[in-house]
Amino acid sequence: MARKAVAQELSRERILEEARQLFAEHGYHTLTMRSIAKAMGYSHGALYYHFKEKAELFYALVNKDFHMLLEKQKEMLSRTRMGKKGQLQKLMLEFIRFGLENPYHYEIMFMINDTELQMYSRTLQAQCLDLFSTVVRSAMLVQPGNEQKMYSMPWSLFMSMHGFISYNIRYQQNYEDVKRLAEQHVSFLCEGLGA
């Protein structure tokens, strides 16, 4: 691929978007800064202007994606009341929608199977799970007898959503393709709370 004209400025945002797809398709370890630049049609020096190394580029992706997800969730929560089953259902559907509308984001955030790379996302994953757990526990408090499930239920619900998203990403289904099934899945999961 020929090098792009200097007039076509290479932005940090463009690098992030194209690198996200490359990481998801080829894996972190098979790519180099040089191969990323080549796939984009630029010299590797153009990438080094924005990122010192591949790990910094990857961390920037993970950080951006988690902040986007957390902002969407917080914005949605600000419009609903804590402790309501409907709020939890909306949060779960928002998470599923995010994963299926942004499969490359989701794969980098939750599905990369590499110990070194998981260190970049572990803290941000915990923030996401903490927010979700707070909403689940709030909905569970409404119904007596849920005390013993307070700490296991958020994890079980999260893993069920993750399985739903992962399966549909694998078969290239977007949110609109499975919207009705997602709504039924979330409704079924929330029935188990007794909220």
Secondary structure in CASP SS format (residue, H / E / C, confidence):
PFRMAT SS
TARGET T0000
AUTHOR 0000-0000-0000
METHOD secondary structure of the structure
MODEL  1
M C 1.00
A C 1.00
R C 1.00
K C 1.00
A C 1.00
V C 1.00
A C 1.00
Q C 1.00
E C 1.00
L C 1.00
S C 1.00
R H 1.00
E H 1.00
R H 1.00
I H 1.00
L H 1.00
E H 1.00
E H 1.00
A H 1.00
R H 1.00
Q H 1.00
L H 1.00
F H 1.00
A H 1.00
E H 1.00
H H 1.00
G C 1.00
Y C 1.00
H C 1.00
T C 1.00
L C 1.00
T C 1.00
M H 1.00
R H 1.00
S H 1.00
I H 1.00
A H 1.00
K H 1.00
A H 1.00
M H 1.00
G C 1.00
Y C 1.00
S C 1.00
H H 1.00
G H 1.00
A H 1.00
L H 1.00
Y H 1.00
Y H 1.00
H H 1.00
F C 1.00
K C 1.00
E C 1.00
K H 1.00
A H 1.00
E H 1.00
L H 1.00
F H 1.00
Y H 1.00
A H 1.00
L H 1.00
V H 1.00
N H 1.00
K H 1.00
D H 1.00
F H 1.00
H H 1.00
M H 1.00
L H 1.00
L H 1.00
E H 1.00
K H 1.00
Q H 1.00
K H 1.00
E H 1.00
M H 1.00
L H 1.00
S H 1.00
R C 1.00
T C 1.00
R C 1.00
M C 1.00
G C 1.00
K C 1.00
K H 1.00
G H 1.00
Q H 1.00
L H 1.00
Q H 1.00
K H 1.00
L H 1.00
M H 1.00
L H 1.00
E H 1.00
F H 1.00
I H 1.00
R H 1.00
F H 1.00
G H 1.00
L H 1.00
E H 1.00
N C 1.00
P H 1.00
Y H 1.00
H H 1.00
Y H 1.00
E H 1.00
I H 1.00
M H 1.00
F H 1.00
M H 1.00
I C 1.00
N C 1.00
D C 1.00
T H 1.00
E H 1.00
L H 1.00
Q H 1.00
M H 1.00
Y H 1.00
S H 1.00
R H 1.00
T H 1.00
L H 1.00
Q H 1.00
A H 1.00
Q H 1.00
C H 1.00
L H 1.00
D H 1.00
L H 1.00
F H 1.00
S H 1.00
T H 1.00
V H 1.00
V H 1.00
R H 1.00
S H 1.00
A H 1.00
M H 1.00
L H 1.00
V C 1.00
Q C 1.00
P C 1.00
G C 1.00
N C 1.00
E H 1.00
Q H 1.00
K H 1.00
M C 1.00
Y C 1.00
S C 1.00
M H 1.00
P H 1.00
W H 1.00
S H 1.00
L H 1.00
F H 1.00
M H 1.00
S H 1.00
M H 1.00
H H 1.00
G H 1.00
F H 1.00
I H 1.00
S H 1.00
Y H 1.00
N H 1.00
I H 1.00
R H 1.00
Y C 1.00
Q C 1.00
Q C 1.00
N C 1.00
Y H 1.00
E H 1.00
D H 1.00
V H 1.00
K H 1.00
R H 1.00
L H 1.00
A H 1.00
E H 1.00
Q H 1.00
H H 1.00
V H 1.00
S H 1.00
F H 1.00
L H 1.00
C H 1.00
E H 1.00
G C 1.00
L C 1.00
G C 1.00
A C 1.00
END
